[in-house]
Amino acid sequence: MASLSELKGHAVKLYARGDALAALRCYDAVVTAVPLDYDARMKVADCLVALGERAGATDVYRAVAWHCVKSGHPLAAVVCARLVEATSGTPAEEIVSALVAMYGTGSAALGKLAARMAPPAPDTEVPNPPDLRAAVPPTFIGGATQRALHCLDAFDEYPEALHPIPLLSELTDQAFRRVLSALLVKRLPDGAMVIREGEPGTSFYFLAGGTVRVFSTDSLGQQNDLAQLHAGSLFGEMALISSQPRTASVAVVGEADLLEITRDALAGIAGELAQVAAALDRFTRERLLKNLVGTSPLFRPFSRVQQLDLLRRFTGHDAAPGTVIIREGDEGRGLFVVLTGEVEVAKRDDSGTEVPIATLKAGDAFGEISLLRGTPATATVTAARQSTVLFLGRDYFDRLVQAVPEIRQYFEQLTEERLADTQFMLQDELQIEEDEIVLV
């Protein structure tokens, strides 16, 4: 008896050291015990390719692709379609057409009650693991091929409604096809680096299978895990859109199948570029908003419904580098929150020279001090690079802090912290009175 994760982990090692036949025996045992493990079926096909059985491998890839299309794993189906093409040298047009028909915009198969078939649990028991010391029967390879090919022939319990594919399901059928044609398949081993912090963003990725970890590295070289992403995720698009360096690293955990689309590939589908860019921008902003709601103290006192209602009260505004968002001495118009980019805060000293005070980044709020105190803005805020800020008008902000004591307490605490920071920054250049707050 062995667990699913143990047997597959052993097979990965066998395949990596060139023993495709032994790996096939392990994956065949998994398919026999857990036929819904489509990853194991794909690995059977990988082993067949390594053993020179390309025709059988093509048939298995194609069968797995159809299962993935119907079971709610379209990105894995894209990988299989590409492997069919690479193995057979012929297009997998029928799979692409099915993907567009079932996951394209307006598809009747997409619905609110959508589901995807979950992969089997890693601790699932495989009752008859192979004895790799025993001789291999001469009919084994053919039998393993047939088992991987036909193990789900009688299965029909597929979900009635499917989840859309992030970004792709928003596109027209033509644009969907063009993006599919531009995707590059990357099948990466454990520990492989996908994205490195600080590098320029030249592509983004769909995670078709497996797991990746997202982490940052501090000044001492210590890695800090930020998240783990699983099949169906899209990542890496923010640096591509903003033309800024990557803000975190991404590495493979175990194994992973990725679909990459590069900046050059996007340029190559110029006819659909505007539509893809608009859909990507919408997707990115929606994710940033969800992150903001989930992490900002501003939204913490509220229920999920109230958070979404508050979020709808904000309006979004793009600011090019150098754009003055708030000018020192002007009347406070409302509360601002940085969604993307960076803004610089500066105050004039006695000689009229602007002194830099702080840099605010995604999630930081500003503009609240003049609203709470009823005074003109005491500093100038300028976009340091291409940024998006959210704006909440003065009237609604006033009602918000009056109705929710926790919000007023949050902003008053923020005021105290910023006063301390300002005194430290300016030191003897300005004499800060208790009621004079530099940050607006």
C-alpha positions, 0 to 999 in steps of 0.5 A: 500500500502507498499513498498517491503523493508517495507513488507519484513522487517516486515516479517523478524521481524515476523519470528525472533520472531517465527510467521512463519505464519504471516511472510508467509502472508507477503512474499506471498503478495510479491510473488503475486505482484513481482514474480521475487523476488526469495528471497521472494520465498525462504523465503516462503519455510523457513516459510513452513519448520517452519510450518512443511510443508517440502514437499511443502518447498522442491518443492519451494526451487527446483523451485527457484533453477532452476530460479536462475540457468537460471537468472544468480544467481548461488550462490543462486541456490547453497543455494537452492540446499543445502536447498533441501537436508536438507529439503528432505534428498535427493541429489539435483544432477540435480541442481548441474549438471545444475550448472556445465553444465551452469557455468563450464569452457568452457560452451557455456552459458558463454559469454562477453555479459552476464547478470543477472536479477536484483532483484526488487527495494526496493521501488517497491510497493506491492498493497495488503499487508496482514491484519494480524489481519484478520483470516487466511483462512484454504486453505492459506498455500496450496495456498501460496505454489502453488503461490511460486511454479508456479508464473513463470511457463510462464516466459521465458525472461532469459538472453542468456549469463551468467556471470561466477562464480568467481573462480569456473568457472575456474575449471574443472567439477570434481573440480567444483563439489568437491568444491560445495560439500565442501561449507557450507551454512550460513544464517545470520541475521542483524549485524552478524559478518562474519570476525573479524579484527585481527583473523587468516584467516581460510576460505573464502566466496561467498556472495550468497544473501544480503549485507555485509559491510567491515570496519576497526577499528582504535586505538580509536575504531572508525569503518571506512567503506571500502566497501559494497559487494553484491550478487556474491562477493567473499571475505576473501581469501587474509588472507587464502592465505597469512596465515596472520591475517584478515585486516578488519572486515565484518558484515551482513547488513539486512540478508545474505546467505553465502557459506563458504569454510574452509581450512580444507574443501580444504584439504579434496579435495586434488585431486583438491587442486592444481587447486583450489589454482592456480585459487584462486591465480589468482583471488586474484592477479587480484583483487589486481591489480584492487585495485592498479590501482584504488587507486595508484597515479602512475596510476591516470593520465592515462585513463583506457586503458593506465592504463592496458597498464602500468600494463602489463609493470610490472612483478610480483615477489614473495619474501619469508621473508628475501629476499633482494629486493634492496641492499644499494649501488647497481645500481638502476634497476627499480621501485618496487610496493608492491602488497601484504605483507610488506617490511622493509627499512633500512640504514647503519649508520657510524658504519655499523649497519643497522637502520630501516627506514620504513615499506612499505605495499601494494600499496607503491612504492620504488626504484624511488629515485636512478632512478630519481637521477642516484645514487646507492641505498641508503638503503636496502629493505627486505621482512618482510613477504611473499610478492609479488612485481611488477617491472618496468624496468629502461628504461620504468620508464625513458620514463614514467617520461619524458612523463608524468609530473604528474608522475615526480611530484608525485615521487618528492613529495614522495621524499620530504616526505620520506626525512622528515620521514627519518630525523625524524627517524634517528635524530642525528644518521646520518646527512642527506644532501639535496641530500641524500635520504635514501629510494631507 
